[in-house]
Amino acid sequence: MLKDFKPVLSILLRFIIVYLVLLFAYQFYLNSFQNTGLDPFSRMIAEQVRHIQNSLSFPTQLYNDVKGEQVFFYVKTGYATRMVEGCNAVSVMILFVAFVFAFYKGSKTFLFVLAGLVLLYIMNLLRIVGLNIVMTDYKQYGKISHDFIFPAIIYGTVVLLWLIWIKFFALKHENS
């Protein structure tokens, strides 16, 4: 009977192992920057968002809050949003990687993960830029944008990538 569930258990076990390894590695990374302000990866994203917004004629400055482990986006004439560790989409990326590796298919798995991570990184930058623009020029839509619209975009991208992985790579027979 257990033999019938072996493929499912194998997929589930791979997902759990990859997810936990990446999660613990990321937590170790975060712990190494505790009490130094925003971690370097999140800070890099904030800098890139600032650069994009400046090029889109949304003059932006960053203000560090080391104690609060956050960076504030000062856009045009006021504070629009703040960047905290959770805004860097690493947790979403870890979930994406764990799912794809659960359905491991050799070297194409690594290529798909790399391409997916690049896409998720770009989508996250655009998500933060979009949120800053909404909070600057359309503040009345700020809460719904932050809580629903922009999370739907980033999670929707992950689900779309998963569907592409499953349909075109993971479940595709090698002989077809």
TANORHU-V481279 format. One record per backbone hydrogen bond with DSSP energy under -1.0 kcal/mol. CO is the residue of the C=O (numbers start at 1). NH is the residue of the N-H. If there is no record, write none. Layout:
CO:NH, CO:NH
//
This chain:
1:4, 5:9, 6:10, 7:11, 8:12, 9:13, 10:14, 11:15, 12:16, 13:17, 14:18, 15:19, 16:20, 17:21, 18:22, 19:23, 20:24, 21:25, 22:26, 23:27, 24:28, 25:29, 26:30, 27:31, 28:32, 30:33, 31:34, 33:36, 39:43, 40:44, 41:45, 42:46, 43:47, 44:48, 45:49, 46:50, 47:51, 48:52, 49:53, 50:54, 51:55, 52:56, 53:58, 54:57, 59:76, 61:74, 63:72, 65:70, 66:69, 70:65, 71:83, 72:63, 73:80, 74:61, 75:77, 75:78, 78:75, 81:73, 83:71, 84:87, 85:88, 89:93, 90:94, 91:95, 92:96, 93:97, 94:98, 95:99, 96:100, 97:101, 98:102, 101:104, 106:109, 107:111, 108:112, 109:113, 110:114, 111:115, 112:116, 113:117, 114:118, 115:119, 116:120, 117:121, 118:122, 119:123, 120:124, 121:125, 122:126, 123:127, 124:128, 125:129, 126:130, 127:131, 128:132, 129:133, 130:134, 131:135, 132:136, 133:137, 134:138, 138:141, 139:142, 141:145, 142:146, 143:147, 144:148, 144:149, 145:150, 148:152, 149:153, 150:154, 151:155, 152:156, 153:157, 154:158, 155:159, 156:160, 157:161, 158:162, 159:163, 160:164, 161:165, 162:166, 163:167, 164:168, 165:169, 165:170, 166:171, 173:176
//
